[in-house]
Amino acid sequence: MNYEQIFKNIDDILWKEAGCSNELDYVEQTSWILFLKYLDDLEIERSDEMALQGKDYTYIIKKEFRWNSWACPKTPKGEIDHKAAMTGDDLSDFVNLKLFPYLKNFKATATTPDTLEYKIGEIFSELKNKIVSGYNMREILNYADGLHFQSSTDKHEMSHLYESKIHKMGNAGRNGGEYYTPRPLIRTIVRVVEPKIGDTIYDGACGSAGFLCEAFNYLNEKAKTVEQKQILQKQTFYGKEKKGLAYIIGIMNMIFHGVEAPNIMHTNTLAEDLSQIQQRDRKDVILANPPFGGKERSEIQQNFPIKTGETAYLFMEHFIKMLKAGGRAGVVIKNTFLSNTDNASIALRRELLESCNLHTILDCPSGVFTGAGVKTVVLFFEKGKPTEKIWYYQLNLDRNLGKTNPLNEDDLADFVALQKTKAASPNSWSLNVNDLNLDTLDLSVKNPNKKEEKTLREPAEIIKEIRELNKQAEELLKSM
């Protein structure tokens, strides 16, 4: 049975499960089961590697809580031992009363937050088993046992399927941008920013970790040595996420892409005092799509020099502060950031232009974010020198974007090609900062190459023409 069919079968069971009501529940419940299967495969792989070296491996998980003990015990032939496998209330009680408390305790006993043990504890501190029926759970476990995580092919297929689930979840009657930034857009942002092996890469609002996963894919292809691959595993990717479910999904997504113990922290980034950020905290690259439209409380705003209730603007302040000198960023934000006339918006634009080189603005059409209903821009900037000239690119497509007609990488190919030299074209132009209104610093997207659209006719003129056409049609029918 292929992996896609296994995922579908698990979803079909969860659809019948009384404790699960939507795509968010399906992803959440699938996640903890897949995580434990991944963990078991990882420990078996590590044990085999140690055995080849003539050494013993110390398992993280106690024997009674390992996959092959409680989830899918095996016969000598390697098949599921249905006689020994728990089901019904026995299985539900074991999971709720023994397994989850045991795994949750890892958070208290782990040595440091960047260990796999700590991630186990944090994940199961956030999760709750919503699969009420032990019989449904038994079916799900049997299917999940057919999934494997050892080979790069397995991980690639798992990451593809998991991304698909996140995409569906992003469209499940919620703001699509909250969980799912379109992957063609992320890959384009990564290519333009051009992270390098040895850079530290950060997303302070990482959600499902799409930016970090795509940056890993981009750099993993360039990593040729064992040392470079270790740098990518341990010293490159850093994320923070406030919401429990998104945090768990982000960790799982990175694991499926090949990062064994992701450096993602479950914390409210905006609760950190900006003045306390030290040089050692700063990063080389920031890739992010912070949540927009949120409203932050006054105590959160006290952590920022420019006080505003708009969540995305506070994240922008945070990102500017978190960049090292010479650091590069690609950040998605609502297009109203460019033109809002309130004091906070103007002050934040001034801060960005004075402390960073805002060299590129990509103007995206509506529909890029399925279900979000907002227009966005992508800001590309480098910390350490003020902006002198901004290159704009307006993504004008000959179709409307939507669920059945999403953004693709071909749509962005012209932008990527022109951005290297910042050339002028019908869709691109440059703006000198000296030409800005110094009071408002309005950065609105105003394409000087756009042909002036024909003025719409007056309604009276249109009605007159319709009447004349109707009269001609009547005369024609009479003559026939």
Wavefront OBJ file of the C-alpha trace (Angstrom):
o trace
v 0.000 0.000 0.000
v 1.451 3.393 -0.946
v 1.842 6.228 1.527
v -0.839 8.398 -0.059
v -3.397 5.621 0.357
v -2.323 5.117 3.985
v -2.864 8.825 4.695
v -6.281 8.655 3.022
v -7.288 5.587 5.042
v -6.276 7.302 8.286
v -8.300 10.393 7.335
v -11.323 8.210 6.561
v -11.170 6.711 10.062
v -10.735 10.121 11.707
v -13.736 11.388 9.741
v -15.845 8.765 11.555
v -14.247 9.541 14.927
v -16.516 11.437 17.351
v -13.600 13.355 18.897
v -12.411 14.855 15.591
v -14.471 17.414 13.720
v -12.289 19.101 11.062
v -9.007 19.128 9.129
v -7.184 20.740 12.055
v -8.096 17.776 14.281
v -7.105 15.317 11.546
v -3.651 16.865 11.197
v -3.146 17.138 14.948
v -4.075 13.526 15.681
v -2.188 12.150 12.695
v 0.853 14.160 13.822
v 1.367 12.581 17.232
v 0.959 9.075 15.860
v 3.372 9.723 12.995
v 5.830 11.321 15.406
v 5.955 8.202 17.576
v 6.422 5.996 14.513
v 9.213 8.303 13.315
v 10.816 8.209 16.772
v 10.783 4.418 16.806
v 12.353 4.208 13.330
v 14.994 6.757 14.366
v 15.933 4.829 17.501
v 16.156 1.526 15.624
v 18.387 3.198 13.026
v 20.644 4.659 15.737
v 20.807 1.303 17.522
v 21.864 -0.461 14.315
v 24.576 2.165 13.676
v 25.974 1.722 17.202
v 25.900 -2.067 16.842
v 28.058 -1.804 13.708
v 30.592 0.075 15.843
v 30.414 -2.615 18.534
v 28.697 -0.248 20.967
v 25.422 -0.352 22.885
v 22.704 2.211 22.224
v 20.736 3.733 25.100
v 17.131 4.166 23.993
v 15.338 7.431 24.750
v 11.994 5.634 25.140
v 11.510 2.856 27.695
v 10.746 -0.559 26.237
v 7.069 -0.666 27.307
v 6.403 2.662 25.541
v 8.147 1.849 22.257
v 6.071 1.443 19.113
v 6.637 -2.314 18.813
v 5.566 -2.851 22.430
v 2.263 -0.991 22.677
v 1.224 0.205 19.177
v 2.050 -2.694 16.891
v 3.715 -5.682 18.586
v 5.143 -8.121 16.036
v 5.187 -11.873 15.502
v 8.544 -13.628 14.814
v 7.736 -13.155 11.092
v 7.551 -9.371 11.536
v 3.765 -9.143 11.125
v 1.442 -7.343 13.542
v 0.585 -9.698 16.426
v -3.156 -9.105 16.635
v -3.448 -11.276 19.753
v -0.957 -9.167 21.682
v -2.070 -5.787 20.274
v -4.312 -3.768 22.612
v -7.612 -2.436 21.299
v -10.830 -0.833 22.526
v -10.847 0.603 26.060
v -7.550 -1.115 26.946
v -5.776 0.818 24.205
v -7.497 4.127 24.998
v -6.692 3.825 28.702
v -3.052 2.997 28.001
v -2.644 5.997 25.683
v -4.447 8.495 27.932
v -3.325 7.322 31.368
v 0.167 5.961 30.749
v 1.677 6.887 27.372
v 0.869 10.612 27.255
v 1.876 11.322 30.909
v 5.146 9.412 30.370
v 6.028 11.357 27.202
v 4.927 14.685 28.695
v 7.407 14.200 31.552
v 10.363 14.398 29.144
v 10.019 18.187 29.207
v 10.922 18.199 32.905
v 13.761 15.679 32.679
v 15.507 16.829 29.455
v 18.885 18.518 29.954
v 18.363 21.410 27.489
v 15.539 22.706 25.223
v 17.483 21.914 22.020
v 17.382 18.140 22.593
v 15.045 15.607 21.045
v 13.970 14.586 24.562
v 12.740 18.120 25.253
v 10.854 18.224 21.932
v 9.090 14.974 22.878
v 8.024 16.445 26.223
v 6.877 19.737 24.743
v 4.863 18.108 21.953
v 2.979 15.866 24.362
v 2.470 18.707 26.830
v 0.556 20.508 24.086
v -1.388 17.585 22.643
v -4.456 15.780 23.765
v -5.595 12.470 22.356
v -8.940 13.135 20.636
v -9.396 9.621 19.263
v -12.086 8.478 21.665
v -12.665 5.022 20.188
v -9.898 2.534 20.943
v -11.122 0.490 17.965
v -10.614 3.434 15.598
v -7.201 3.988 17.120
v -6.266 0.352 16.537
v -7.094 0.698 12.832
v -5.076 3.925 12.567
v -2.043 2.377 14.278
v -2.156 -0.618 11.948
v -2.080 1.692 8.911
v 0.610 3.951 10.417
v 2.831 0.921 10.959
v 3.195 0.734 7.171
v 4.934 4.139 7.091
v 8.737 4.320 7.297
v 11.232 7.132 7.796
v 14.633 5.556 7.175
v 15.420 6.425 3.545
v 15.541 9.854 1.891
v 12.834 8.633 -0.523
v 10.537 7.810 2.409
v 11.134 11.208 4.007
v 10.560 13.025 0.710
v 7.205 11.313 0.181
v 6.206 11.893 3.809
v 7.082 15.591 3.591
v 5.062 15.934 0.370
v 1.983 14.289 1.905
v 2.274 16.232 5.148
v 2.544 19.522 3.228
v -0.637 18.544 1.411
v -2.397 18.036 4.756
v -1.191 21.425 6.019
v -2.479 23.047 2.825
v -5.920 21.502 3.372
v -5.854 22.615 6.998
v -5.015 26.169 5.934
v -8.168 26.175 3.810
v -10.414 24.615 6.447
v -12.636 27.651 6.939
v -9.770 29.757 8.320
v -7.220 32.293 7.181
v -5.087 30.330 4.719
v -2.076 32.503 5.447
v -2.120 31.492 9.115
v -0.910 27.991 8.398
v 0.098 27.884 4.773
v 2.174 30.332 2.748
v 2.174 29.159 -0.911
v 5.318 27.116 -1.487
v 6.132 28.682 -4.893
v 6.260 32.080 -3.165
v 8.456 30.752 -0.328
v 10.871 29.071 -2.747
v 11.129 32.313 -4.720
v 11.846 34.341 -1.572
v 14.547 31.838 -0.542
v 16.186 32.018 -3.984
v 16.256 35.831 -3.926
v 17.656 36.030 -0.367
v 20.215 33.295 -1.195
v 21.078 31.811 2.218
v 24.464 30.114 2.475
v 25.739 27.162 4.486
v 26.958 28.646 7.761
v 24.224 31.317 7.893
v 21.811 31.274 10.796
v 18.229 31.378 9.461
v 15.325 32.578 11.589
v 11.543 32.808 11.468
v 9.987 34.329 14.584
v 6.446 33.479 13.434
v 7.194 30.129 11.859
v 3.723 28.522 11.854
v 4.055 25.229 9.982
v 7.764 26.040 9.334
v 7.327 26.339 5.574
v 10.125 28.914 5.241
v 12.560 26.873 7.325
v 11.724 23.665 5.430
v 12.234 25.272 2.020
v 15.474 26.904 3.167
v 16.634 23.469 4.364
v 15.779 21.940 0.965
v 17.668 24.754 -0.789
v 20.816 24.353 1.330
v 20.705 20.572 1.671
v 21.285 20.266 -2.086
v 24.467 22.340 -1.662
v 25.767 20.458 1.409
v 28.452 18.040 0.194
v 30.315 17.054 3.373
v 29.286 15.415 6.645
v 30.341 18.579 8.476
v 28.109 20.776 6.281
v 25.159 18.445 6.822
v 25.717 18.599 10.595
v 25.763 22.397 10.427
v 22.338 22.268 8.741
v 21.040 19.860 11.395
v 22.233 21.735 14.482
v 23.367 25.308 13.823
v 21.299 26.795 10.995
v 17.523 26.889 11.489
v 15.738 28.673 14.339
v 12.039 29.307 14.782
v 9.502 30.518 17.324
v 5.779 29.890 17.353
v 3.087 31.017 19.773
v 0.234 28.633 18.934
v 0.418 25.067 20.207
v -0.930 23.262 17.149
v 1.175 25.269 14.696
v 4.251 24.626 16.863
v 3.689 20.864 16.720
v 3.008 20.896 12.982
v 6.128 23.002 12.420
v 8.304 20.476 14.269
v 6.738 17.561 12.412
v 7.131 19.309 9.058
v 10.833 19.913 9.649
v 11.349 16.328 10.812
v 9.718 14.991 7.646
v 11.961 17.267 5.576
v 15.022 15.765 7.273
v 15.840 17.898 10.352
v 15.995 15.445 13.271
v 15.595 17.833 16.254
v 14.282 21.193 14.996
v 15.297 24.328 16.922
v 11.725 25.614 17.194
v 10.639 27.162 20.485
v 7.055 27.333 21.700
v 6.901 30.948 22.839
v 5.289 34.301 22.130
v 8.002 36.144 20.203
v 6.361 39.512 20.810
v 6.511 39.053 24.590
v 10.290 39.538 24.388
v 11.616 42.999 25.233
v 13.334 44.320 22.112
v 15.932 46.141 24.199
v 17.122 42.818 25.644
v 18.148 41.342 22.269
v 21.948 40.920 22.253
v 24.405 40.454 19.374
v 24.584 36.707 20.106
v 20.810 36.464 19.521
v 20.905 38.017 16.058
v 20.686 35.999 12.842
v 22.120 36.218 9.317
v 18.877 35.556 7.448
v 15.212 36.146 8.286
v 12.453 34.547 6.208
v 8.920 35.093 7.463
v 5.247 35.713 6.884
v 4.079 37.150 10.224
v 0.355 37.019 11.011
v -1.460 40.174 9.953
v -4.655 41.661 11.304
v -3.990 40.643 14.912
v -4.254 43.102 17.767
v -1.712 43.020 20.591
v -2.387 44.122 24.176
v -0.764 47.241 25.634
v 1.637 45.220 27.820
v 3.000 43.529 24.667
v 3.360 46.909 22.957
v 5.541 48.108 25.845
v 8.302 45.807 24.533
v 8.687 47.948 21.392
v 9.950 51.496 20.733
v 7.277 52.016 18.044
v 4.010 51.152 19.753
v 1.182 49.718 17.672
v -1.508 47.094 18.137
v -0.892 45.607 14.657
v 0.821 42.236 15.095
v 2.651 42.282 11.756
v 4.193 45.709 12.464
v 5.545 44.545 15.830
v 7.075 41.546 14.072
v 8.705 43.909 11.563
v 10.324 45.804 14.446
v 11.471 42.486 15.897
v 12.926 41.296 12.585
v 14.879 44.517 12.011
v 16.347 44.215 15.519
v 17.113 40.490 15.097
v 19.148 40.896 11.901
v 22.924 41.019 12.130
v 24.723 43.824 10.316
v 24.828 42.657 6.695
v 21.956 40.240 7.360
v 19.306 39.697 4.673
v 15.559 39.303 4.969
v 12.502 38.405 2.915
v 9.257 39.229 4.737
v 5.631 38.998 3.563
v 3.359 41.774 4.823
v 0.035 43.440 3.923
v 0.398 46.026 1.179
v -1.190 48.675 3.435
v 2.126 48.764 5.322
v 3.478 50.788 2.394
v 0.911 53.589 2.606
v -0.830 53.764 6.010
v -0.676 57.315 7.376
v -0.871 56.639 11.134
v 2.172 57.638 13.199
v 3.296 54.061 13.901
v 3.253 53.065 10.215
v 5.254 56.127 9.161
v 7.734 55.646 12.028
v 8.222 51.979 11.119
v 8.800 52.779 7.431
v 11.328 55.423 8.514
v 13.107 52.900 10.745
v 13.241 50.349 7.926
v 14.534 52.841 5.345
v 17.154 54.354 7.667
v 18.563 51.162 9.211
v 18.199 48.803 6.233
v 18.575 48.806 2.487
v 15.054 47.996 1.303
v 16.229 47.052 -2.172
v 13.226 45.107 -3.540
v 9.438 45.130 -3.161
v 7.419 42.368 -4.824
v 3.753 43.329 -5.215
v 1.549 40.207 -5.179
v -1.971 40.044 -6.659
v -4.984 39.201 -4.523
v -5.663 35.467 -4.366
v -2.049 34.470 -3.647
v -3.169 33.469 -0.146
v -6.201 31.231 -0.533
v -9.062 32.468 1.616
v -7.086 35.347 3.128
v -8.776 38.100 1.110
v -5.847 40.526 1.404
v -3.206 41.916 -0.933
v 0.375 41.390 0.150
v 3.868 42.546 -0.712
v 7.227 40.918 -0.045
v 9.924 43.181 1.377
v 13.558 42.252 0.674
v 16.076 44.176 2.751
v 19.627 44.127 4.093
v 20.598 45.489 7.501
v 23.360 48.018 8.008
v 23.034 50.769 5.418
v 20.155 53.119 4.547
v 17.955 52.701 1.499
v 18.807 54.815 -1.528
v 16.825 53.140 -4.304
v 13.947 50.605 -4.238
v 13.258 48.252 -7.126
v 9.568 47.350 -7.494
v 8.084 44.391 -9.337
v 4.326 44.144 -9.842
v 3.199 40.560 -10.410
v 0.560 41.000 -13.121
v -0.948 37.662 -14.126
v -3.376 36.991 -16.955
v -5.665 34.947 -14.709
v -7.395 35.087 -11.340
v -5.770 33.059 -8.556
v -7.767 30.707 -6.338
v -7.998 27.190 -4.902
v -8.242 25.573 -8.323
v -5.784 27.956 -9.961
v -3.001 28.645 -7.444
v 0.247 30.539 -7.821
v 3.065 28.536 -9.432
v 6.807 29.066 -9.833
v 6.495 29.898 -13.538
v 4.411 32.930 -12.506
v 7.428 34.229 -10.575
v 10.192 33.332 -13.066
v 10.281 36.802 -14.661
v 10.589 38.443 -11.234
v 13.509 36.168 -10.246
v 15.309 36.811 -13.557
v 14.900 40.607 -13.484
v 15.635 40.976 -9.769
v 19.277 39.983 -10.225
v 19.996 43.188 -12.168
v 16.906 45.116 -11.020
v 16.101 45.885 -14.617
v 13.178 48.013 -15.775
v 10.300 46.331 -17.621
v 6.549 46.801 -18.097
v 6.139 45.265 -14.614
v 9.216 46.704 -12.859
v 10.682 50.105 -12.069
v 12.921 51.846 -9.545
v 12.200 54.624 -7.048
v 14.796 56.954 -5.506
v 14.213 57.496 -1.804
v 15.099 61.183 -2.250
v 11.908 61.516 -4.319
v 9.689 60.372 -1.434
v 7.491 62.705 0.579
v 9.614 62.978 3.739
v 6.560 63.476 5.961
v 4.620 60.376 4.894
v 7.342 58.173 3.318
v 4.584 56.667 1.171
v 5.982 53.567 -0.569
v 2.780 52.656 -2.428
v 3.066 50.513 -5.550
v 2.541 52.925 -8.461
v 3.614 51.347 -11.721
v 4.679 54.194 -14.078
v 4.673 51.762 -17.016
v 1.065 50.718 -16.601
v -1.098 51.777 -19.516
v -3.906 54.079 -18.565
v -7.134 52.154 -18.594
v -9.966 53.431 -20.726
v -12.419 55.475 -18.709
v -15.711 53.679 -18.079
v -18.681 55.079 -19.973
v -21.554 56.786 -18.219
v -24.569 54.520 -17.404
v -26.911 56.735 -19.467
v -24.717 56.245 -22.535
v -24.717 52.450 -22.074
v -28.536 52.347 -21.621
v -28.995 54.432 -24.788
v -26.848 51.998 -26.785
v -28.780 48.986 -25.411
v -32.080 50.565 -26.476
v -30.776 51.212 -29.976
v -29.519 47.636 -30.277
v -32.883 46.302 -29.055
v -34.645 48.438 -31.658
v -32.373 47.083 -34.418
v -33.046 43.524 -33.231
v -36.819 44.074 -33.338
v -36.637 45.449 -36.888
v -34.483 42.505 -37.930
v -36.987 40.015 -36.490
v -39.865 41.750 -38.342
v -38.057 41.580 -41.657
v -37.422 37.840 -41.105
l 1 2 3 4 5 6 7 8 9 10 11 12 13 14 15 16 17 18 19 20 21 22 23 24 25 26 27 28 29 30 31 32 33 34 35 36 37 38 39 40 41 42 43 44 45 46 47 48 49 50 51 52 53 54 55 56 57 58 59 60 61 62 63 64 65 66 67 68 69 70 71 72 73 74 75 76 77 78 79 80 81 82 83 84 85 86 87 88 89 90 91 92 93 94 95 96 97 98 99 100 101 102 103 104 105 106 107 108 109 110 111 112 113 114 115 116 117 118 119 120 121 122 123 124 125 126 127 128 129 130 131 132 133 134 135 136 137 138 139 140 141 142 143 144 145 146 147 148 149 150 151 152 153 154 155 156 157 158 159 160 161 162 163 164 165 166 167 168 169 170 171 172 173 174 175 176 177 178 179 180 181 182 183 184 185 186 187 188 189 190 191 192 193 194 195 196 197 198 199 200 201 202 203 204 205 206 207 208 209 210 211 212 213 214 215 216 217 218 219 220 221 222 223 224 225 226 227 228 229 230 231 232 233 234 235 236 237 238 239 240 241 242 243 244 245 246 247 248 249 250 251 252 253 254 255 256 257 258 259 260 261 262 263 264 265 266 267 268 269 270 271 272 273 274 275 276 277 278 279 280 281 282 283 284 285 286 287 288 289 290 291 292 293 294 295 296 297 298 299 300 301 302 303 304 305 306 307 308 309 310 311 312 313 314 315 316 317 318 319 320 321 322 323 324 325 326 327 328 329 330 331 332 333 334 335 336 337 338 339 340 341 342 343 344 345 346 347 348 349 350 351 352 353 354 355 356 357 358 359 360 361 362 363 364 365 366 367 368 369 370 371 372 373 374 375 376 377 378 379 380 381 382 383 384 385 386 387 388 389 390 391 392 393 394 395 396 397 398 399 400 401 402 403 404 405 406 407 408 409 410 411 412 413 414 415 416 417 418 419 420 421 422 423 424 425 426 427 428 429 430 431 432 433 434 435 436 437 438 439 440 441 442 443 444 445 446 447 448 449 450 451 452 453 454 455 456 457 458 459 460 461 462 463 464 465 466 467 468 469 470 471 472 473 474 475 476 477 478 479 480
